[in-house]
Amino acid sequence: MDGFFWGIAIFLLVNAFACLYRAYAGPTVVDRVLAVNIIVTKTLVVLVLLAMVFGRRMLLDVALVYGLLNFVLTIAAGRFLETGKLTGDWS
Amino acid sequence: MSTTEATVSALTIVFAVIGTLFFLVGTIGVLRLPDFFCRTHAATKCDTVGAGSLLLALAIYNGPDVSTLKIVVLAGLVLLSSPTAGHAIARAAYRTGFRPWVDDKERERA
């Protein structure tokens, strides 16, 4: 089963690099934020796959923090685009 | 190989392949669709289902263990946060003046 997991991990990395093109070329800022969001989700799954293959369960905690960071990043970017500031009330 | 092991392997492979296919569809959608809102549609939906299915496959493969619980929590986090993030970023785009892309034929008709 390890070879199967390696195959999925490599396939997801190729997909992530394909999405990197959208982050590079994407005509607007929101396109770039969306592309980074997708890349981070794929990296999270790759981290869990590597935790399985190498037998290092510590990587699961890393993946958890990575997922939370992804969420906070997207929400903060959306809020900054919408209101123009990161603190204070919504207006 | 006992029946239980065979079932676990089969379920793992089926869910992992479904998740990988959804990721592929999401990537193609992000690269090919014409407009930010179309790309959000492709990306969030496929990312949610793809990551959820792959993490479910890994949780099934791992068996009863503490780390399985962690993987389930991670899947729940992805299932909750990915649509929310997609909604937030699409709302921010709409409020800052982006409008959905319209086909030329539809524009003539309107």
N, CA and C atoms of all chains as a GROMACS GRO file, in nm:
protein
  603
    1MET      N    1   0.082  -0.120   0.000
    1MET     CA    2   0.000   0.000   0.000
    1MET      C    3   0.086   0.126   0.000
    2ASP      N    4   0.215   0.113   0.041
    2ASP     CA    5   0.300   0.231   0.046
    2ASP      C    6   0.322   0.291  -0.093
    3GLY      N    7   0.341   0.203  -0.193
    3GLY     CA    8   0.361   0.251  -0.329
    3GLY      C    9   0.240   0.327  -0.381
    4PHE      N   10   0.123   0.277  -0.348
    4PHE     CA   11  -0.002   0.344  -0.386
    4PHE      C   12  -0.008   0.485  -0.327
    5PHE      N   13   0.027   0.495  -0.198
    5PHE     CA   14   0.025   0.626  -0.133
    5PHE      C   15   0.129   0.720  -0.193
    6TRP      N   16   0.245   0.665  -0.224
    6TRP     CA   17   0.347   0.749  -0.291
    6TRP      C   18   0.295   0.802  -0.424
    7GLY      N   19   0.227   0.713  -0.500
    7GLY     CA   20   0.172   0.756  -0.629
    7GLY      C   21   0.073   0.869  -0.614
    8ILE      N   22  -0.018   0.854  -0.514
    8ILE     CA   23  -0.116   0.962  -0.492
    8ILE      C   24  -0.048   1.091  -0.452
    9ALA      N   25   0.056   1.080  -0.365
    9ALA     CA   26   0.126   1.200  -0.320
    9ALA      C   27   0.192   1.271  -0.437
   10ILE      N   28   0.257   1.195  -0.526
   10ILE     CA   29   0.324   1.258  -0.640
   10ILE      C   30   0.222   1.320  -0.735
   11PHE      N   31   0.109   1.250  -0.755
   11PHE     CA   32   0.004   1.304  -0.841
   11PHE      C   33  -0.049   1.436  -0.784
   12LEU      N   34  -0.070   1.441  -0.652
   12LEU     CA   35  -0.120   1.564  -0.591
   12LEU      C   36  -0.018   1.676  -0.601
   13LEU      N   37   0.111   1.643  -0.592
   13LEU     CA   38   0.212   1.747  -0.605
   13LEU      C   39   0.214   1.803  -0.747
   14VAL      N   40   0.197   1.715  -0.846
   14VAL     CA   41   0.190   1.764  -0.984
   14VAL      C   42   0.070   1.856  -1.002
   15ASN      N   43  -0.045   1.817  -0.942
   15ASN     CA   44  -0.163   1.903  -0.946
   15ASN      C   45  -0.137   2.037  -0.880
   16ALA      N   46  -0.066   2.035  -0.766
   16ALA     CA   47  -0.039   2.160  -0.695
   16ALA      C   48   0.049   2.251  -0.780
   17PHE      N   49   0.145   2.194  -0.851
   17PHE     CA   50   0.228   2.278  -0.936
   17PHE      C   51   0.149   2.333  -1.054
   18ALA      N   52   0.050   2.255  -1.102
   18ALA     CA   53  -0.037   2.307  -1.208
   18ALA      C   54  -0.118   2.425  -1.157
   19CYS      N   55  -0.164   2.416  -1.030
   19CYS     CA   56  -0.239   2.528  -0.971
   19CYS      C   57  -0.149   2.648  -0.947
   20LEU      N   58  -0.019   2.623  -0.930
   20LEU     CA   59   0.074   2.733  -0.910
   20LEU      C   60   0.076   2.826  -1.030
   21TYR      N   61   0.043   2.771  -1.149
   21TYR     CA   62   0.035   2.857  -1.266
   21TYR      C   63  -0.075   2.961  -1.249
   22ARG      N   64  -0.188   2.920  -1.189
   22ARG     CA   65  -0.297   3.015  -1.168
   22ARG      C   66  -0.257   3.122  -1.066
   23ALA      N   67  -0.178   3.081  -0.965
   23ALA     CA   68  -0.131   3.179  -0.868
   23ALA      C   69  -0.034   3.277  -0.932
   24TYR      N   70   0.040   3.231  -1.036
   24TYR     CA   71   0.136   3.318  -1.101
   24TYR      C   72   0.068   3.408  -1.203
   25ALA      N   73  -0.023   3.352  -1.282
   25ALA     CA   74  -0.079   3.425  -1.396
   25ALA      C   75  -0.213   3.489  -1.367
   26GLY      N   76  -0.284   3.435  -1.265
   26GLY     CA   77  -0.422   3.474  -1.240
   26GLY      C   78  -0.445   3.622  -1.248
   27PRO      N   79  -0.542   3.669  -1.325
   27PRO     CA   80  -0.548   3.812  -1.354
   27PRO      C   81  -0.582   3.899  -1.233
   28THR      N   82  -0.647   3.845  -1.132
   28THR     CA   83  -0.684   3.928  -1.018
   28THR      C   84  -0.624   3.871  -0.889
   29VAL      N   85  -0.634   3.950  -0.782
   29VAL     CA   86  -0.578   3.909  -0.653
   29VAL      C   87  -0.654   3.790  -0.596
   30VAL      N   88  -0.789   3.793  -0.611
   30VAL     CA   89  -0.868   3.686  -0.553
   30VAL      C   90  -0.837   3.552  -0.618
   31ASP      N   91  -0.802   3.556  -0.748
   31ASP     CA   92  -0.760   3.432  -0.814
   31ASP      C   93  -0.637   3.374  -0.747
   32ARG      N   94  -0.544   3.462  -0.714
   32ARG     CA   95  -0.420   3.414  -0.650
   32ARG      C   96  -0.449   3.356  -0.512
   33VAL      N   97  -0.536   3.425  -0.435
   33VAL     CA   98  -0.571   3.374  -0.302
   33VAL      C   99  -0.636   3.236  -0.314
   34LEU      N  100  -0.726   3.222  -0.411
   34LEU     CA  101  -0.793   3.094  -0.432
   34LEU      C  102  -0.694   2.985  -0.469
   35ALA      N  103  -0.598   3.018  -0.557
   35ALA     CA  104  -0.500   2.918  -0.599
   35ALA      C  105  -0.414   2.874  -0.481
   36VAL      N  106  -0.374   2.968  -0.396
   36VAL     CA  107  -0.294   2.933  -0.279
   36VAL      C  108  -0.375   2.846  -0.184
   37ASN      N  109  -0.504   2.878  -0.171
   37ASN     CA  110  -0.595   2.797  -0.088
   37ASN      C  111  -0.596   2.651  -0.134
   38ILE      N  112  -0.608   2.631  -0.266
   38ILE     CA  113  -0.612   2.494  -0.320
   38ILE      C  114  -0.479   2.424  -0.298
   39ILE      N  115  -0.368   2.497  -0.320
   39ILE     CA  116  -0.237   2.436  -0.305
   39ILE      C  117  -0.216   2.389  -0.162
   40VAL      N  118  -0.261   2.472  -0.065
   40VAL     CA  119  -0.244   2.434   0.075
   40VAL      C  120  -0.328   2.312   0.110
   41THR      N  121  -0.450   2.304   0.054
   41THR     CA  122  -0.532   2.185   0.081
   41THR      C  123  -0.463   2.060   0.029
   42LYS      N  124  -0.404   2.070  -0.091
   42LYS     CA  125  -0.335   1.953  -0.146
   42LYS      C  126  -0.213   1.917  -0.063
   43THR      N  127  -0.140   2.018  -0.018
   43THR     CA  128  -0.022   1.991   0.064
   43THR      C  129  -0.061   1.923   0.195
   44LEU      N  130  -0.177   1.964   0.249
   44LEU     CA  131  -0.226   1.902   0.373
   44LEU      C  132  -0.248   1.752   0.353
   45VAL      N  133  -0.312   1.716   0.241
   45VAL     CA  134  -0.336   1.574   0.215
   45VAL      C  135  -0.204   1.501   0.194
   46VAL      N  136  -0.109   1.567   0.126
   46VAL     CA  137   0.022   1.504   0.105
   46VAL      C  138   0.093   1.480   0.239
   47LEU      N  139   0.078   1.576   0.332
   47LEU     CA  140   0.139   1.558   0.465
   47LEU      C  141   0.080   1.436   0.536
   48VAL      N  142  -0.052   1.419   0.526
   48VAL     CA  143  -0.113   1.303   0.593
   48VAL      C  144  -0.067   1.173   0.526
   49LEU      N  145  -0.054   1.176   0.393
   49LEU     CA  146  -0.004   1.057   0.322
   49LEU      C  147   0.138   1.023   0.367
   50LEU      N  148   0.222   1.126   0.380
   50LEU     CA  149   0.360   1.101   0.423
   50LEU      C  150   0.364   1.050   0.568
   51ALA      N  151   0.271   1.100   0.652
   51ALA     CA  152   0.264   1.049   0.789
   51ALA      C  153   0.232   0.901   0.789
   52MET      N  154   0.147   0.857   0.694
   52MET     CA  155   0.116   0.715   0.684
   52MET      C  156   0.236   0.635   0.634
   53VAL      N  157   0.301   0.688   0.530
   53VAL     CA  158   0.408   0.610   0.466
   53VAL      C  159   0.528   0.597   0.558
   54PHE      N  160   0.568   0.709   0.622
   54PHE     CA  161   0.686   0.705   0.706
   54PHE      C  162   0.657   0.656   0.846
   55GLY      N  163   0.528   0.646   0.883
   55GLY     CA  164   0.495   0.603   1.018
   55GLY      C  165   0.525   0.708   1.124
   56ARG      N  166   0.526   0.835   1.085
   56ARG     CA  167   0.551   0.943   1.181
   56ARG      C  168   0.420   1.015   1.206
   57ARG      N  169   0.359   0.987   1.320
   57ARG     CA  170   0.227   1.043   1.347
   57ARG      C  171   0.235   1.191   1.383
   58MET      N  172   0.356   1.242   1.408
   58MET     CA  173   0.369   1.384   1.442
   58MET      C  174   0.326   1.472   1.325
   59LEU      N  175   0.343   1.420   1.202
   59LEU     CA  176   0.307   1.499   1.085
   59LEU      C  177   0.158   1.530   1.080
   60LEU      N  178   0.076   1.449   1.150
   60LEU     CA  179  -0.068   1.478   1.154
   60LEU      C  180  -0.095   1.609   1.226
   61ASP      N  181  -0.021   1.635   1.333
   61ASP     CA  182  -0.038   1.762   1.404
   61ASP      C  183   0.004   1.878   1.315
   62VAL      N  184   0.114   1.857   1.240
   62VAL     CA  185   0.158   1.961   1.147
   62VAL      C  186   0.049   1.990   1.044
   63ALA      N  187  -0.014   1.883   0.994
   63ALA     CA  188  -0.120   1.901   0.895
   63ALA      C  189  -0.239   1.975   0.955
   64LEU      N  190  -0.271   1.946   1.081
   64LEU     CA  191  -0.382   2.015   1.148
   64LEU      C  192  -0.357   2.165   1.157
   65VAL      N  193  -0.236   2.200   1.202
   65VAL     CA  194  -0.202   2.342   1.212
   65VAL      C  195  -0.202   2.407   1.074
   66TYR      N  196  -0.156   2.333   0.974
   66TYR     CA  197  -0.152   2.386   0.838
   66TYR      C  198  -0.292   2.416   0.787
   67GLY      N  199  -0.387   2.326   0.817
   67GLY     CA  200  -0.524   2.349   0.774
   67GLY      C  201  -0.584   2.471   0.841
   68LEU      N  202  -0.560   2.487   0.971
   68LEU     CA  203  -0.611   2.604   1.041
   68LEU      C  204  -0.550   2.732   0.985
   69LEU      N  205  -0.421   2.726   0.954
   69LEU     CA  206  -0.352   2.843   0.899
   69LEU      C  207  -0.411   2.882   0.764
   70ASN      N  208  -0.444   2.780   0.684
   70ASN     CA  209  -0.506   2.804   0.553
   70ASN      C  210  -0.637   2.879   0.569
   71PHE      N  211  -0.719   2.833   0.664
   71PHE     CA  212  -0.849   2.896   0.687
   71PHE      C  213  -0.833   3.042   0.730
   72VAL      N  214  -0.743   3.064   0.827
   72VAL     CA  215  -0.722   3.200   0.877
   72VAL      C  216  -0.670   3.291   0.766
   73LEU      N  217  -0.580   3.237   0.683
   73LEU     CA  218  -0.524   3.318   0.574
   73LEU      C  219  -0.632   3.362   0.477
   74THR      N  220  -0.721   3.269   0.439
   74THR     CA  221  -0.823   3.304   0.341
   74THR      C  222  -0.923   3.403   0.399
   75ILE      N  223  -0.964   3.380   0.525
   75ILE     CA  224  -1.060   3.471   0.587
   75ILE      C  225  -1.000   3.611   0.600
   76ALA      N  226  -0.871   3.616   0.643
   76ALA     CA  227  -0.807   3.746   0.660
   76ALA      C  228  -0.794   3.817   0.526
   77ALA      N  229  -0.759   3.742   0.420
   77ALA     CA  230  -0.746   3.806   0.288
   77ALA      C  231  -0.880   3.857   0.240
   78GLY      N  232  -0.986   3.778   0.260
   78GLY     CA  233  -1.119   3.822   0.219
   78GLY      C  234  -1.163   3.945   0.295
   79ARG      N  235  -1.136   3.945   0.424
   79ARG     CA  236  -1.176   4.060   0.504
   79ARG      C  237  -1.098   4.185   0.464
   80PHE      N  238  -0.968   4.168   0.437
   80PHE     CA  239  -0.887   4.284   0.398
   80PHE      C  240  -0.933   4.339   0.265
   81LEU      N  241  -0.971   4.249   0.173
   81LEU     CA  242  -1.020   4.297   0.044
   81LEU      C  243  -1.152   4.370   0.059
   82GLU      N  244  -1.236   4.321   0.152
   82GLU     CA  245  -1.371   4.375   0.161
   82GLU      C  246  -1.373   4.507   0.237
   83THR      N  247  -1.301   4.513   0.351
   83THR     CA  248  -1.311   4.632   0.435
   83THR      C  249  -1.188   4.720   0.431
   84GLY      N  250  -1.076   4.668   0.381
   84GLY     CA  251  -0.956   4.749   0.373
   84GLY      C  252  -0.878   4.756   0.501
   85LYS      N  253  -0.917   4.676   0.603
   85LYS     CA  254  -0.841   4.676   0.728
   85LYS      C  255  -0.854   4.538   0.792
   86LEU      N  256  -0.764   4.510   0.885
   86LEU     CA  257  -0.764   4.378   0.947
   86LEU      C  258  -0.820   4.378   1.087
   87THR      N  259  -0.826   4.494   1.154
   87THR     CA  260  -0.879   4.499   1.289
   87THR      C  261  -1.000   4.592   1.292
   88GLY      N  262  -1.070   4.595   1.406
   88GLY     CA  263  -1.186   4.682   1.419
   88GLY      C  264  -1.312   4.615   1.368
   89ASP      N  265  -1.420   4.694   1.360
   89ASP     CA  266  -1.548   4.637   1.322
   89ASP      C  267  -1.563   4.636   1.170
   90TRP      N  268  -1.659   4.556   1.124
   90TRP     CA  269  -1.689   4.548   0.981
   90TRP      C  270  -1.772   4.670   0.943
   91SER      N  271  -1.737   4.729   0.831
   91SER     CA  272  -1.817   4.844   0.789
   91SER      C  273  -1.828   4.844   0.637
   92MET      N  274  -0.416  -1.327   0.321
   92MET     CA  275  -0.492  -1.205   0.352
   92MET      C  276  -0.634  -1.241   0.391
   93SER      N  277  -0.674  -1.197   0.508
   93SER     CA  278  -0.807  -1.232   0.556
   93SER      C  279  -0.913  -1.144   0.489
   94THR      N  280  -1.038  -1.176   0.516
   94THR     CA  281  -1.146  -1.100   0.453
   94THR      C  282  -1.148  -0.956   0.501
   95THR      N  283  -1.120  -0.936   0.632
   95THR     CA  284  -1.121  -0.801   0.686
   95THR      C  285  -1.016  -0.713   0.619
   96GLU      N  286  -0.895  -0.769   0.606
   96GLU     CA  287  -0.787  -0.692   0.543
   96GLU      C  288  -0.822  -0.658   0.399
   97ALA      N  289  -0.880  -0.756   0.329
   97ALA     CA  290  -0.917  -0.731   0.189
   97ALA      C  291  -1.021  -0.621   0.180
   98THR      N  292  -1.120  -0.623   0.271
   98THR     CA  293  -1.224  -0.519   0.269
   98THR      C  294  -1.164  -0.382   0.297
   99VAL      N  295  -1.074  -0.376   0.398
   99VAL     CA  296  -1.013  -0.248   0.432
   99VAL      C  297  -0.933  -0.194   0.314
  100SER      N  298  -0.856  -0.283   0.248
  100SER     CA  299  -0.777  -0.238   0.133
  100SER      C  300  -0.867  -0.190   0.020
  101ALA      N  301  -0.975  -0.264  -0.006
  101ALA     CA  302  -1.064  -0.225  -0.115
  101ALA      C  303  -1.128  -0.090  -0.087
  102LEU      N  304  -1.178  -0.070   0.036
  102LEU     CA  305  -1.240   0.059   0.070
  102LEU      C  306  -1.139   0.172   0.059
  103THR      N  307  -1.015   0.147   0.108
  103THR     CA  308  -0.912   0.250   0.099
  103THR      C  309  -0.886   0.290  -0.045
  104ILE      N  310  -0.872   0.189  -0.132
  104ILE     CA  311  -0.838   0.220  -0.271
  104ILE      C  312  -0.954   0.293  -0.339
  105VAL      N  313  -1.078   0.248  -0.312
  105VAL     CA  314  -1.192   0.313  -0.378
  105VAL      C  315  -1.203   0.460  -0.336
  106PHE      N  316  -1.196   0.487  -0.204
  106PHE     CA  317  -1.211   0.626  -0.158
  106PHE      C  318  -1.093   0.711  -0.204
  107ALA      N  319  -0.972   0.654  -0.202
  107ALA     CA  320  -0.855   0.732  -0.243
  107ALA      C  321  -0.864   0.767  -0.391
  108VAL      N  322  -0.911   0.673  -0.475
  108VAL     CA  323  -0.920   0.703  -0.617
  108VAL      C  324  -1.027   0.807  -0.644
  109ILE      N  325  -1.140   0.798  -0.570
  109ILE     CA  326  -1.245   0.900  -0.585
  109ILE      C  327  -1.189   1.039  -0.548
  110GLY      N  328  -1.118   1.046  -0.435
  110GLY     CA  329  -1.062   1.174  -0.393
  110GLY      C  330  -0.963   1.229  -0.492
  111THR      N  331  -0.877   1.142  -0.546
  111THR     CA  332  -0.776   1.189  -0.642
  111THR      C  333  -0.843   1.241  -0.769
  112LEU      N  334  -0.949   1.170  -0.815
  112LEU     CA  335  -1.018   1.217  -0.935
  112LEU      C  336  -1.082   1.354  -0.911
  113PHE      N  337  -1.138   1.373  -0.791
  113PHE     CA  338  -1.197   1.504  -0.762
  113PHE      C  339  -1.091   1.614  -0.761
  114PHE      N  340  -0.973   1.581  -0.707
  114PHE     CA  341  -0.865   1.680  -0.709
  114PHE      C  342  -0.825   1.714  -0.852
  115LEU      N  343  -0.820   1.611  -0.938
  115LEU     CA  344  -0.785   1.636  -1.078
  115LEU      C  345  -0.888   1.727  -1.144
  116VAL      N  346  -1.017   1.700  -1.117
  116VAL     CA  347  -1.123   1.782  -1.176
  116VAL      C  348  -1.111   1.926  -1.127
  117GLY      N  349  -1.080   1.942  -0.996
  117GLY     CA  350  -1.064   2.077  -0.942
  117GLY      C  351  -0.950   2.151  -1.007
  118THR      N  352  -0.838   2.081  -1.029
  118THR     CA  353  -0.724   2.146  -1.093
  118THR      C  354  -0.757   2.190  -1.235
  119ILE      N  355  -0.823   2.100  -1.310
  119ILE     CA  356  -0.859   2.135  -1.448
  119ILE      C  357  -0.954   2.254  -1.449
  120GLY      N  358  -1.050   2.254  -1.352
  120GLY     CA  359  -1.143   2.365  -1.345
  120GLY      C  360  -1.075   2.496  -1.316
  121VAL      N  361  -0.980   2.494  -1.221
  121VAL     CA  362  -0.910   2.618  -1.186
  121VAL      C  363  -0.828   2.668  -1.305
  122LEU      N  364  -0.772   2.577  -1.382
  122LEU     CA  365  -0.688   2.621  -1.493
  122LEU      C  366  -0.770   2.664  -1.613
  123ARG      N  367  -0.888   2.606  -1.635
  123ARG     CA  368  -0.957   2.624  -1.762
  123ARG      C  369  -1.074   2.720  -1.758
  124LEU      N  370  -1.142   2.736  -1.644
  124LEU     CA  371  -1.266   2.813  -1.644
  124LEU      C  372  -1.238   2.962  -1.663
  125PRO      N  373  -1.333   3.036  -1.718
  125PRO     CA  374  -1.302   3.171  -1.767
  125PRO      C  375  -1.302   3.281  -1.663
  126ASP      N  376  -1.353   3.257  -1.541
  126ASP     CA  377  -1.390   3.369  -1.456
  126ASP      C  378  -1.364   3.330  -1.312
  127PHE      N  379  -1.346   3.430  -1.225
  127PHE     CA  380  -1.314   3.397  -1.085
  127PHE      C  381  -1.424   3.317  -1.018
  128PHE      N  382  -1.550   3.352  -1.043
  128PHE     CA  383  -1.659   3.284  -0.973
  128PHE      C  384  -1.672   3.139  -1.020
  129CYS      N  385  -1.650   3.116  -1.150
  129CYS     CA  386  -1.649   2.978  -1.200
  129CYS      C  387  -1.537   2.899  -1.135
  130ARG      N  388  -1.420   2.964  -1.120
  130ARG     CA  389  -1.306   2.895  -1.060
  130ARG      C  390  -1.333   2.863  -0.914
  131THR      N  391  -1.398   2.956  -0.842
  131THR     CA  392  -1.432   2.925  -0.702
  131THR      C  393  -1.524   2.806  -0.695
  132HIS      N  394  -1.621   2.804  -0.785
  132HIS     CA  395  -1.716   2.692  -0.790
  132HIS      C  396  -1.642   2.560  -0.806
  133ALA      N  397  -1.551   2.554  -0.905
  133ALA     CA  398  -1.478   2.429  -0.928
  133ALA      C  399  -1.389   2.397  -0.810
  134ALA      N  400  -1.316   2.497  -0.763
  134ALA     CA  401  -1.210   2.471  -0.666
  134ALA      C  402  -1.264   2.426  -0.532
  135THR      N  403  -1.358   2.501  -0.474
  135THR     CA  404  -1.402   2.466  -0.340
  135THR      C  405  -1.476   2.334  -0.337
  136LYS      N  406  -1.564   2.313  -0.433
  136LYS     CA  407  -1.641   2.190  -0.432
  136LYS      C  408  -1.549   2.069  -0.444
  137CYS      N  409  -1.460   2.074  -0.544
  137CYS     CA  410  -1.376   1.958  -0.566
  137CYS      C  411  -1.274   1.941  -0.455
  138ASP      N  412  -1.226   2.052  -0.399
  138ASP     CA  413  -1.130   2.041  -0.290
  138ASP      C  414  -1.193   1.978  -0.167
  139THR      N  415  -1.316   2.020  -0.136
  139THR     CA  416  -1.383   1.965  -0.019
  139THR      C  417  -1.403   1.816  -0.032
  140VAL      N  418  -1.464   1.775  -0.144
  140VAL     CA  419  -1.494   1.633  -0.160
  140VAL      C  420  -1.366   1.552  -0.175
  141GLY      N  421  -1.268   1.607  -0.249
  141GLY     CA  422  -1.144   1.533  -0.270
  141GLY      C  423  -1.068   1.510  -0.142
  142ALA      N  424  -1.046   1.618  -0.066
  142ALA     CA  425  -0.971   1.603   0.059
  142ALA      C  426  -1.049   1.519   0.159
  143GLY      N  427  -1.182   1.540   0.167
  143GLY     CA  428  -1.262   1.460   0.260
  143GLY      C  429  -1.256   1.312   0.227
  144SER      N  430  -1.266   1.280   0.099
  144SER     CA  431  -1.265   1.139   0.059
  144SER      C  432  -1.129   1.074   0.082
  145LEU      N  433  -1.022   1.150   0.049
  145LEU     CA  434  -0.887   1.094   0.070
  145LEU      C  435  -0.858   1.074   0.218
  146LEU      N  436  -0.898   1.170   0.302
  146LEU     CA  437  -0.874   1.156   0.446
  146LEU      C  438  -0.957   1.043   0.505
  147LEU      N  439  -1.080   1.025   0.450
  147LEU     CA  440  -1.162   0.912   0.494
  147LEU      C  441  -1.094   0.779   0.460
  148ALA      N  442  -1.037   0.773   0.338
  148ALA     CA  443  -0.965   0.652   0.298
  148ALA      C  444  -0.848   0.625   0.392
  149LEU      N  445  -0.773   0.729   0.428
  149LEU     CA  446  -0.659   0.708   0.516
  149LEU      C  447  -0.704   0.669   0.657
  150ALA      N  448  -0.818   0.724   0.702
  150ALA     CA  449  -0.869   0.687   0.834
  150ALA      C  450  -0.910   0.541   0.835
  151ILE      N  451  -0.972   0.496   0.725
  151ILE     CA  452  -1.010   0.354   0.718
  151ILE      C  453  -0.886   0.266   0.717
  152TYR      N  454  -0.784   0.309   0.643
  152TYR     CA  455  -0.661   0.229   0.634
  152TYR      C  456  -0.590   0.221   0.768
  153ASN      N  457  -0.596   0.327   0.848
  153ASN     CA  458  -0.520   0.333   0.972
  153ASN      C  459  -0.576   0.241   1.079
  154GLY      N  460  -0.705   0.210   1.075
  154GLY     CA  461  -0.763   0.122   1.174
  154GLY      C  462  -0.789   0.194   1.305
  155PRO      N  463  -0.840   0.123   1.405
  155PRO     CA  464  -0.872   0.188   1.533
  155PRO      C  465  -0.746   0.229   1.608
  156ASP      N  466  -0.728   0.360   1.621
  156ASP     CA  467  -0.605   0.414   1.681
  156ASP      C  468  -0.631   0.560   1.720
  157VAL      N  469  -0.541   0.619   1.796
  157VAL     CA  470  -0.558   0.760   1.833
  157VAL      C  471  -0.539   0.848   1.711
  158SER      N  472  -0.442   0.812   1.624
  158SER     CA  473  -0.414   0.896   1.509
  158SER      C  474  -0.530   0.893   1.409
  159THR      N  475  -0.612   0.786   1.410
  159THR     CA  476  -0.732   0.786   1.326
  159THR      C  477  -0.826   0.898   1.367
  160LEU      N  478  -0.836   0.919   1.499
  160LEU     CA  479  -0.919   1.028   1.550
  160LEU      C  480  -0.869   1.163   1.496
  161LYS      N  481  -0.735   1.176   1.495
  161LYS     CA  482  -0.679   1.301   1.444
  161LYS      C  483  -0.714   1.321   1.297
  162ILE      N  484  -0.707   1.212   1.220
  162ILE     CA  485  -0.738   1.224   1.077
  162ILE      C  486  -0.885   1.260   1.058
  163VAL      N  487  -0.973   1.203   1.142
  163VAL     CA  488  -1.116   1.237   1.132
  163VAL      C  489  -1.139   1.383   1.167
  164VAL      N  490  -1.068   1.432   1.271
  164VAL     CA  491  -1.079   1.574   1.307
  164VAL      C  492  -1.031   1.661   1.191
  165LEU      N  493  -0.922   1.618   1.127
  165LEU     CA  494  -0.869   1.693   1.012
  165LEU      C  495  -0.969   1.696   0.898
  166ALA      N  496  -1.035   1.580   0.872
  166ALA     CA  497  -1.136   1.577   0.766
  166ALA      C  498  -1.252   1.669   0.800
  167GLY      N  499  -1.294   1.669   0.928
  167GLY     CA  500  -1.401   1.760   0.968
  167GLY      C  501  -1.361   1.905   0.951
  168LEU      N  502  -1.236   1.936   0.984
  168LEU     CA  503  -1.187   2.072   0.966
  168LEU      C  504  -1.192   2.114   0.820
  169VAL      N  505  -1.147   2.025   0.732
  169VAL     CA  506  -1.148   2.059   0.589
  169VAL      C  507  -1.291   2.074   0.539
  170LEU      N  508  -1.380   1.983   0.583
  170LEU     CA  509  -1.518   1.991   0.537
  170LEU      C  510  -1.586   2.118   0.586
  171LEU      N  511  -1.547   2.167   0.704
  171LEU     CA  512  -1.608   2.290   0.754
  171LEU      C  513  -1.544   2.414   0.693
  172SER      N  514  -1.410   2.416   0.686
  172SER     CA  515  -1.341   2.541   0.656
  172SER      C  516  -1.334   2.570   0.507
  173SER      N  517  -1.329   2.468   0.422
  173SER     CA  518  -1.311   2.494   0.279
  173SER      C  519  -1.432   2.567   0.217
  174PRO      N  520  -1.557   2.523   0.242
  174PRO     CA  521  -1.670   2.600   0.188
  174PRO      C  522  -1.680   2.739   0.249
  175THR      N  523  -1.649   2.750   0.380
  175THR     CA  524  -1.656   2.882   0.443
  175THR      C  525  -1.557   2.978   0.381
  176ALA      N  526  -1.434   2.931   0.360
  176ALA     CA  527  -1.332   3.016   0.300
  176ALA      C  528  -1.371   3.055   0.158
  177GLY      N  529  -1.425   2.957   0.083
  177GLY     CA  530  -1.468   2.988  -0.053
  177GLY      C  531  -1.577   3.093  -0.055
  178HIS      N  532  -1.672   3.078   0.037
  178HIS     CA  533  -1.780   3.177   0.044
  178HIS      C  534  -1.726   3.314   0.081
  179ALA      N  535  -1.633   3.319   0.177
  179ALA     CA  536  -1.580   3.449   0.221
  179ALA      C  537  -1.507   3.519   0.108
  180ILE      N  538  -1.426   3.443   0.035
  180ILE     CA  539  -1.346   3.508  -0.069
  180ILE      C  540  -1.434   3.549  -0.187
  181ALA      N  541  -1.538   3.468  -0.217
  181ALA     CA  542  -1.629   3.505  -0.325
  181ALA      C  543  -1.711   3.628  -0.287
  182ARG      N  544  -1.753   3.637  -0.159
  182ARG     CA  545  -1.827   3.753  -0.113
  182ARG      C  546  -1.741   3.879  -0.121
  183ALA      N  547  -1.614   3.865  -0.078
  183ALA     CA  548  -1.524   3.979  -0.085
  183ALA      C  549  -1.506   4.024  -0.230
  184ALA      N  550  -1.495   3.928  -0.322
  184ALA     CA  551  -1.480   3.965  -0.463
  184ALA      C  552  -1.604   4.036  -0.514
  185TYR      N  553  -1.723   3.985  -0.477
  185TYR     CA  554  -1.846   4.047  -0.527
  185TYR      C  555  -1.863   4.187  -0.470
  186ARG      N  556  -1.831   4.206  -0.342
  186ARG     CA  557  -1.850   4.337  -0.280
  186ARG      C  558  -1.749   4.439  -0.329
  187THR      N  559  -1.634   4.392  -0.382
  187THR     CA  560  -1.537   4.489  -0.432
  187THR      C  561  -1.555   4.514  -0.581
  188GLY      N  562  -1.666   4.469  -0.638
  188GLY     CA  563  -1.696   4.513  -0.773
  188GLY      C  564  -1.682   4.410  -0.883
  189PHE      N  565  -1.641   4.286  -0.851
  189PHE     CA  566  -1.638   4.184  -0.955
  189PHE      C  567  -1.781   4.143  -0.989
  190ARG      N  568  -1.806   4.119  -1.117
  190ARG     CA  569  -1.936   4.067  -1.157
  190ARG      C  570  -1.914   3.938  -1.236
  191PRO      N  571  -2.006   3.842  -1.221
  191PRO     CA  572  -1.988   3.715  -1.292
  191PRO      C  573  -1.980   3.733  -1.443
  192TRP      N  574  -1.899   3.647  -1.503
  192TRP     CA  575  -1.877   3.650  -1.647
  192TRP      C  576  -2.001   3.601  -1.719
  193VAL      N  577  -2.037   3.670  -1.829
  193VAL     CA  578  -2.156   3.632  -1.906
  193VAL      C  579  -2.113   3.602  -2.049
  194ASP      N  580  -2.171   3.495  -2.102
  194ASP     CA  581  -2.143   3.456  -2.240
  194ASP      C  582  -2.192   3.566  -2.337
  195ASP      N  583  -2.125   3.576  -2.452
  195ASP     CA  584  -2.162   3.680  -2.548
  195ASP      C  585  -2.305   3.662  -2.600
  196LYS      N  586  -2.344   3.536  -2.624
  196LYS     CA  587  -2.481   3.511  -2.674
  196LYS      C  588  -2.584   3.557  -2.572
  197GLU      N  589  -2.559   3.526  -2.444
  197GLU     CA  590  -2.655   3.567  -2.341
  197GLU      C  591  -2.660   3.719  -2.330
  198ARG      N  592  -2.546   3.783  -2.350
  198ARG     CA  593  -2.544   3.929  -2.340
  198ARG      C  594  -2.627   3.991  -2.452
  199GLU      N  595  -2.617   3.931  -2.572
  199GLU     CA  596  -2.699   3.982  -2.682
  199GLU      C  597  -2.847   3.963  -2.654
  200ARG      N  598  -2.880   3.850  -2.594
  200ARG     CA  599  -3.021   3.820  -2.568
  200ARG      C  600  -3.079   3.915  -2.462
  201ALA      N  601  -2.996   3.956  -2.368
  201ALA     CA  602  -3.048   4.036  -2.256
  201ALA      C  603  -3.077   4.179  -2.298
   0.00000   0.00000   0.00000
